[in-house]
Amino acid sequence: MGLTLHDVEHILGIPVRGLAVYTEDERTPKQLLMDFLGLSDEVAENAIASNAFKSYAVKLSWLEMNFKEVSETDTDERVVCCARAYLLYVIGCTLFCDKSGGFVQLDLLPLLEDLDKVRTYGWGSSCLAFLYRHLGYASRSKAKQIGGFLILLEAWINEHFPTLHPVLDPEYTEELPRARRWCLHSESGTSVEHYRRVLDDLLVDEVIFDPYKNRRQNVSDIAFYTGPIRAMSYVEPYLPDRVLRQFGLLQRIPADPIAPQRASRGQHTYHVVYEWTEGFWSSPDYHLVPEDKRERTPPGIPWACTDDYIPWLSVFSHQRVGRGLPPVGGRVRQGREEQVRVVLDVVQRALGDTGLGAVELRQTLQDIHAILLPTFDT
């Protein structure tokens, strides 16, 4: 399981399709403050100097103090600078929140130069890339904090793990992003020890793999994109083919993971560099619908090819390891055939005409049946 672009769309309601959140602007932090926020040389210098080791960032409190008020007497340039400062503040509090929770990187400012262009960026995909990277940092044994948009992570946990007893917000309506559906865990009064016990006892049937199945018609093709996603200098691999069950699809054998150009992972270190490739929103071939199977595809769900699933199962399921020889008359074979036939009938009746892929599931079970039969011939 994992966070996907589909989750970001549903939980946050922000665009995942768009320009990469990246700029190659080489201006110094002080120059960025002067050019985009209209500060004098001295004020910009003081803002940078007051941040000690974070010379590439400014405090969110500093942004609020210096740009929170706009009056009718302000020039158009001042109003635009305040708008950029506000957007930078919002991004720093949410999508690109670092571990301190109090700073925002200044290299985001060039992306806010043209306010009409801000909406053209894929902020959702960059938010996910940023969170991926900080989940990696947090996995180090000495890590004590975590960065990234943790409301996204918390809401994702609430959607998939009902045994953690998330608290529903009574004011939520379907028109709102699903992040508004839940109260924060900090407000639920439940202890960390409780969550640890629940996680220790968690079973697979207590997990909701596809919480948005009633909204499947809204699954965009972008959710199945496979490749790098970017948040400024962070490039992370996005691999939805490893979690197809979250899209209501049968899990196929995933492609090989994207290898980093270089990596340093240890107890104290986490530094991974992935290559950024252009042509970044091209759709992978595996979800294109074959001509002869289009009428069997549920509405809004790209076809996930499973032609290689049965050969894989025959290799890894040890199909020819039986439980002793069958009795005379083949009763074991007959009993197993009857069991599989009953399962097929139950699945068919349960799925009916709901569009959940009954044909595909039935065919898969029949193939498994064909594989199981040799067990009683050896």
Buried (B, 14 or more C-beta within 10 A) or exposed (E): EBBBBBBBBBBBBBBBBBEBBBBEEEBEBBBBBBBBBBBEEEBBBEBBEEBEEBEBBBBBEBBEEBBEEEEEEEEEEBEBBBBBBBBBBEBBBBBBBBBEEBBBBBBBBBBBBEEEEBEEBBBBBBBBBBBBBBBBBBEBEEBEEBBBBBBBBBBBBBBBBEBBEBBEBEEBEEEEBBBBBBBBBEEBEBEEEEBEEBEEEEEEEEEBBBBBEEBBEEBBBBBBBBBBBBBBEBBBBBBBBBBBEBBBBBBBEBEEEBEBEEEEEEEEEBEBEBEBEEEBBEEBEBBEBEEEEEEBBBEEBBBBBBEEBBEEBBEEEEBEEBEEEBEEEEEBBEEBBEEBEEBBEEBBEEBEEEBBBBEBBBBBBEBBBEBBEEBBEE
